[in-house]
Amino acid sequence: MAYSAGFTPHPRVSYANAAPTGTGSEAEYLEIGLAASRDPERLRALLDESLPTGLDIVDAVEARTPHLTERLQASVWDLRLDQVAPETAARAAETFMARSTVEVERLTKNGVRTFDARAAVVRLGLAEQRADEPTERPCAILRLVVRHLTPAVRPDDVLSGLRAVAELAPPVPAAVTRLAQGPLDEESGTVTDPLAPDREAAPPATAATVSVGSATATTQAEEGTA
C-alpha cells in the first residue's frame, strides 16, 4: 500500500459516498493507492480474506480513468416496510412522485434544516417481491433511485416525505439497503456500473508482467448494516 508524504504518512485510501449509519449496503466503493502494480483479483482475494464475515470485497479493477467519485451520481435503495400492505405503500409512492416539491426537516449540528426531498428522487415505486419471501404478515418493499445532490437526500428523508404527504407511517423502522450506485442513465432512470470505464480502458490480456511504481486499485465492497 502507498502512503502519503510528510511527517505523518497516511495510507492512500479514498472511501467515497459512504452509506448512512444504520443502513445496509451492497455497493460501496473505495480507491487504494499501491506502491507497485498488483493483480486486481489477487488484491481482492487478500482484502476479502482479511475482513470480517459480512463485509465482502466482490470486485477490483485497476483505476485507468480518473474521477471515480464523480461517477457516483445516483444510488438505488430498497426500503423494506414491514407490516405495511404493498397497495398502501404503492399509493404513498405515487402521491410522493406526483408532488413537485416535498419539504422535510432534518436536525443538523446547526439546528433544524428544511429542504426539498423530491427534487433528488428519480424513481420511487413498489419493487417486485421475491417468491420465497414470507407472506404471513404484510410487507412492502419500495425501490428508490435518488440522485447524489447537495444537500444529500437520504432514504430516511424520503421516508419522512412519505409520512408528510401520504401519512405513511410504518409501525416498525424501515430496513434500508443500498443495492447500487454509479452513473445515472437519465433516459431510463437506471444506475449503471461505475467501474465499467476502467474495465473498458484495460489493455487486452497478455503475458503477466510486474511493474514497479505507483498504482491505484478500485474495489467494490458489499457490507451489512453500517
C-alpha positions in Angstrom: 0.0 0.0 0.0 1.2 3.5 -0.8 1.4 6.2 1.9 1.2 10.0 1.7 4.4 12.1 2.1 5.2 14.3 5.1 5.8 13.8 8.9 2.6 11.8 9.5 2.2 9.5 6.4 -1.3 8.0 5.9 -2.5 5.1 3.7 -3.7 6.3 0.4 -7.3 5.2 0.7 -10.3 7.1 -0.5 -13.8 6.0 0.5 -16.4 7.9 -1.4 -20.1 8.4 -0.6 -20.4 6.1 2.4 -23.9 4.7 3.2 -25.6 6.5 6.1 -25.3 4.9 9.6 -28.0 2.3 10.2 -28.4 1.2 6.6 -27.2 -1.9 4.8 -25.3 -1.7 1.5 -24.2 -4.0 -1.3 -22.4 -1.2 -3.3 -19.6 0.7 -1.5 -16.5 1.8 -3.4 -13.0 2.7 -2.3 -9.7 3.5 -4.0 -6.5 2.2 -2.7 -3.1 3.6 -3.7 -0.4 0.9 -4.2 3.4 1.2 -4.1 3.6 -1.3 -7.0 1.3 -2.8 -9.6 -0.6 -5.8 -8.4 -3.1 -8.2 -10.0 -6.6 -6.8 -9.0 -8.2 -10.2 -8.5 -5.3 -11.2 -6.2 -5.7 -8.0 -4.3 -9.4 -8.5 -4.0 -9.0 -12.0 -2.6 -6.4 -10.9 0.0 -8.6 -8.0 1.2 -11.6 -10.2 1.3 -9.8 -12.8 3.5 -8.7 -10.2 6.0 -12.2 -8.7 6.6 -14.9 -10.0 9.0 -17.8 -12.1 7.8 -20.5 -9.9 6.2 -18.0 -7.4 4.7 -17.1 -8.8 1.3 -14.9 -7.4 -1.4 -16.7 -8.5 -4.6 -14.7 -6.8 -7.3 -11.5 -5.0 -8.0 -10.1 -3.2 -11.1 -7.1 -1.2 -11.9 -8.0 2.5 -11.9 -7.3 3.6 -15.5 -9.7 6.6 -15.7 -9.9 9.5 -13.2 -12.7 10.8 -11.0 -14.5 7.7 -9.6 -16.3 9.9 -7.1 -17.8 12.0 -9.9 -19.2 8.8 -11.5 -21.2 8.0 -8.3 -24.1 10.1 -9.5 -27.1 8.2 -8.0 -28.0 5.3 -5.7 -30.6 2.5 -5.8 -32.2 1.7 -2.5 -34.7 -0.9 -1.2 -36.9 0.4 1.6 -38.5 -2.6 3.4 -41.6 -1.7 5.2 -42.7 -4.5 7.5 -46.4 -4.6 8.5 -47.3 -2.3 5.6 -49.5 -3.5 2.8 -47.9 -3.2 -0.7 -51.0 -1.4 -2.0 -50.7 1.2 0.7 -47.0 1.7 0.0 -47.6 2.0 -3.7 -50.3 4.7 -3.3 -48.0 6.6 -1.0 -45.2 6.5 -3.5 -47.5 7.7 -6.3 -48.5 10.6 -4.1 -44.9 11.5 -3.4 -43.9 11.4 -7.1 -46.9 13.5 -8.1 -45.6 16.4 -6.0 -43.2 19.0 -7.4 -41.7 19.6 -4.0 -41.8 17.7 -0.7 -40.3 19.6 2.1 -38.8 17.7 5.0 -36.8 18.7 8.1 -33.5 17.3 9.3 -31.7 18.0 12.6 -28.1 19.1 11.9 -25.3 20.4 14.1 -26.5 23.9 13.2 -30.1 23.3 14.1 -33.2 22.1 12.1 -32.9 22.4 8.4 -35.7 22.3 5.9 -35.1 21.2 2.3 -36.8 19.6 -0.7 -36.6 15.8 -0.7 -38.5 15.4 -4.0 -36.0 17.0 -6.5 -33.4 14.3 -6.0 -35.8 11.4 -6.4 -35.6 9.9 -9.9 -37.9 6.9 -9.3 -39.9 5.6 -6.4 -42.3 2.6 -6.6 -43.1 -0.8 -5.5 -40.4 -3.4 -6.0 -41.2 -6.9 -7.1 -41.4 -9.2 -4.1 -39.4 -12.4 -4.3 -41.4 -15.7 -4.4 -39.6 -17.1 -1.4 -40.3 -14.1 0.8 -42.6 -14.9 3.8 -46.1 -13.6 3.5 -47.6 -14.2 6.9 -47.6 -10.5 7.6 -47.9 -7.6 5.2 -44.6 -6.3 3.8 -43.9 -3.7 1.2 -40.6 -3.0 -0.5 -40.2 0.3 -2.2 -37.4 0.7 -4.8 -35.9 4.2 -4.7 -33.5 5.8 -7.2 -32.1 9.0 -5.8 -29.5 11.5 -7.3 -26.5 12.5 -5.2 -27.1 16.2 -4.8 -26.2 18.8 -2.2 -27.7 18.7 0.4 -27.7 14.9 0.1 -31.2 13.3 0.2 -31.0 10.2 2.2 -33.6 7.3 2.4 -34.8 8.5 5.8 -35.6 11.9 4.2 -37.8 10.2 1.6 -39.5 8.2 4.4 -40.1 11.5 6.1 -41.6 12.8 2.9 -43.9 9.8 2.5 -45.1 10.4 6.0 -45.7 14.1 5.3 -47.6 13.8 2.0 -49.2 10.4 2.3 -49.4 9.7 6.0 -47.3 6.5 5.5 -46.0 5.7 9.0 -44.8 2.1 9.3 -45.2 0.6 12.8 -41.6 -0.6 12.8 -38.5 1.1 11.4 -37.8 0.5 7.8 -34.9 -1.8 6.8 -32.9 0.2 4.2 -30.4 -1.3 1.8 -28.3 0.3 -1.0 -28.3 -2.1 -4.0 -26.2 0.0 -6.4 -24.6 3.4 -7.0 -22.9 4.8 -10.1 -23.6 6.8 -13.3 -27.3 7.7 -13.8 -28.8 7.0 -17.2 -31.2 9.9 -17.4 -33.3 8.4 -20.2 -34.1 5.1 -18.4 -33.6 6.2 -14.8 -31.3 3.4 -14.1 -27.9 3.3 -12.4 -25.0 1.7 -14.2 -21.6 0.3 -13.3 -19.1 2.9 -12.2 -16.1 0.6 -12.8 -17.1 0.0 -16.5 -14.8 2.8 -17.9 -11.8 1.2 -16.1 -12.6 -2.2 -17.5 -13.0 -0.8 -21.0 -9.7 1.0 -20.8 -7.7 -2.1 -19.8 -5.4 -3.4 -22.5 -6.0 -6.9 -23.9 -4.8 -9.8 -21.7 -1.1 -10.5 -22.3 1.6 -12.4 -20.5 1.8 -11.5 -16.8 4.2 -8.6 -16.0 5.0 -6.8 -12.8 5.9 -3.1 -13.0 7.3 -1.2 -10.0 5.9 2.3 -9.4 2.6 3.6 -8.2 -0.7 2.1 -9.0 -4.3 2.5 -7.8 -6.8 -0.3 -7.4 -10.5 0.4 -7.2 -12.5 -2.1 -5.2 -16.2 -2.7 -4.6 -17.3 -3.8 -1.2 -20.5 -5.4 -0.1 -21.4 -4.9 3.5 -24.1 -5.4 6.1 -25.7 -2.8 8.2 -23.3 0.1 8.9 
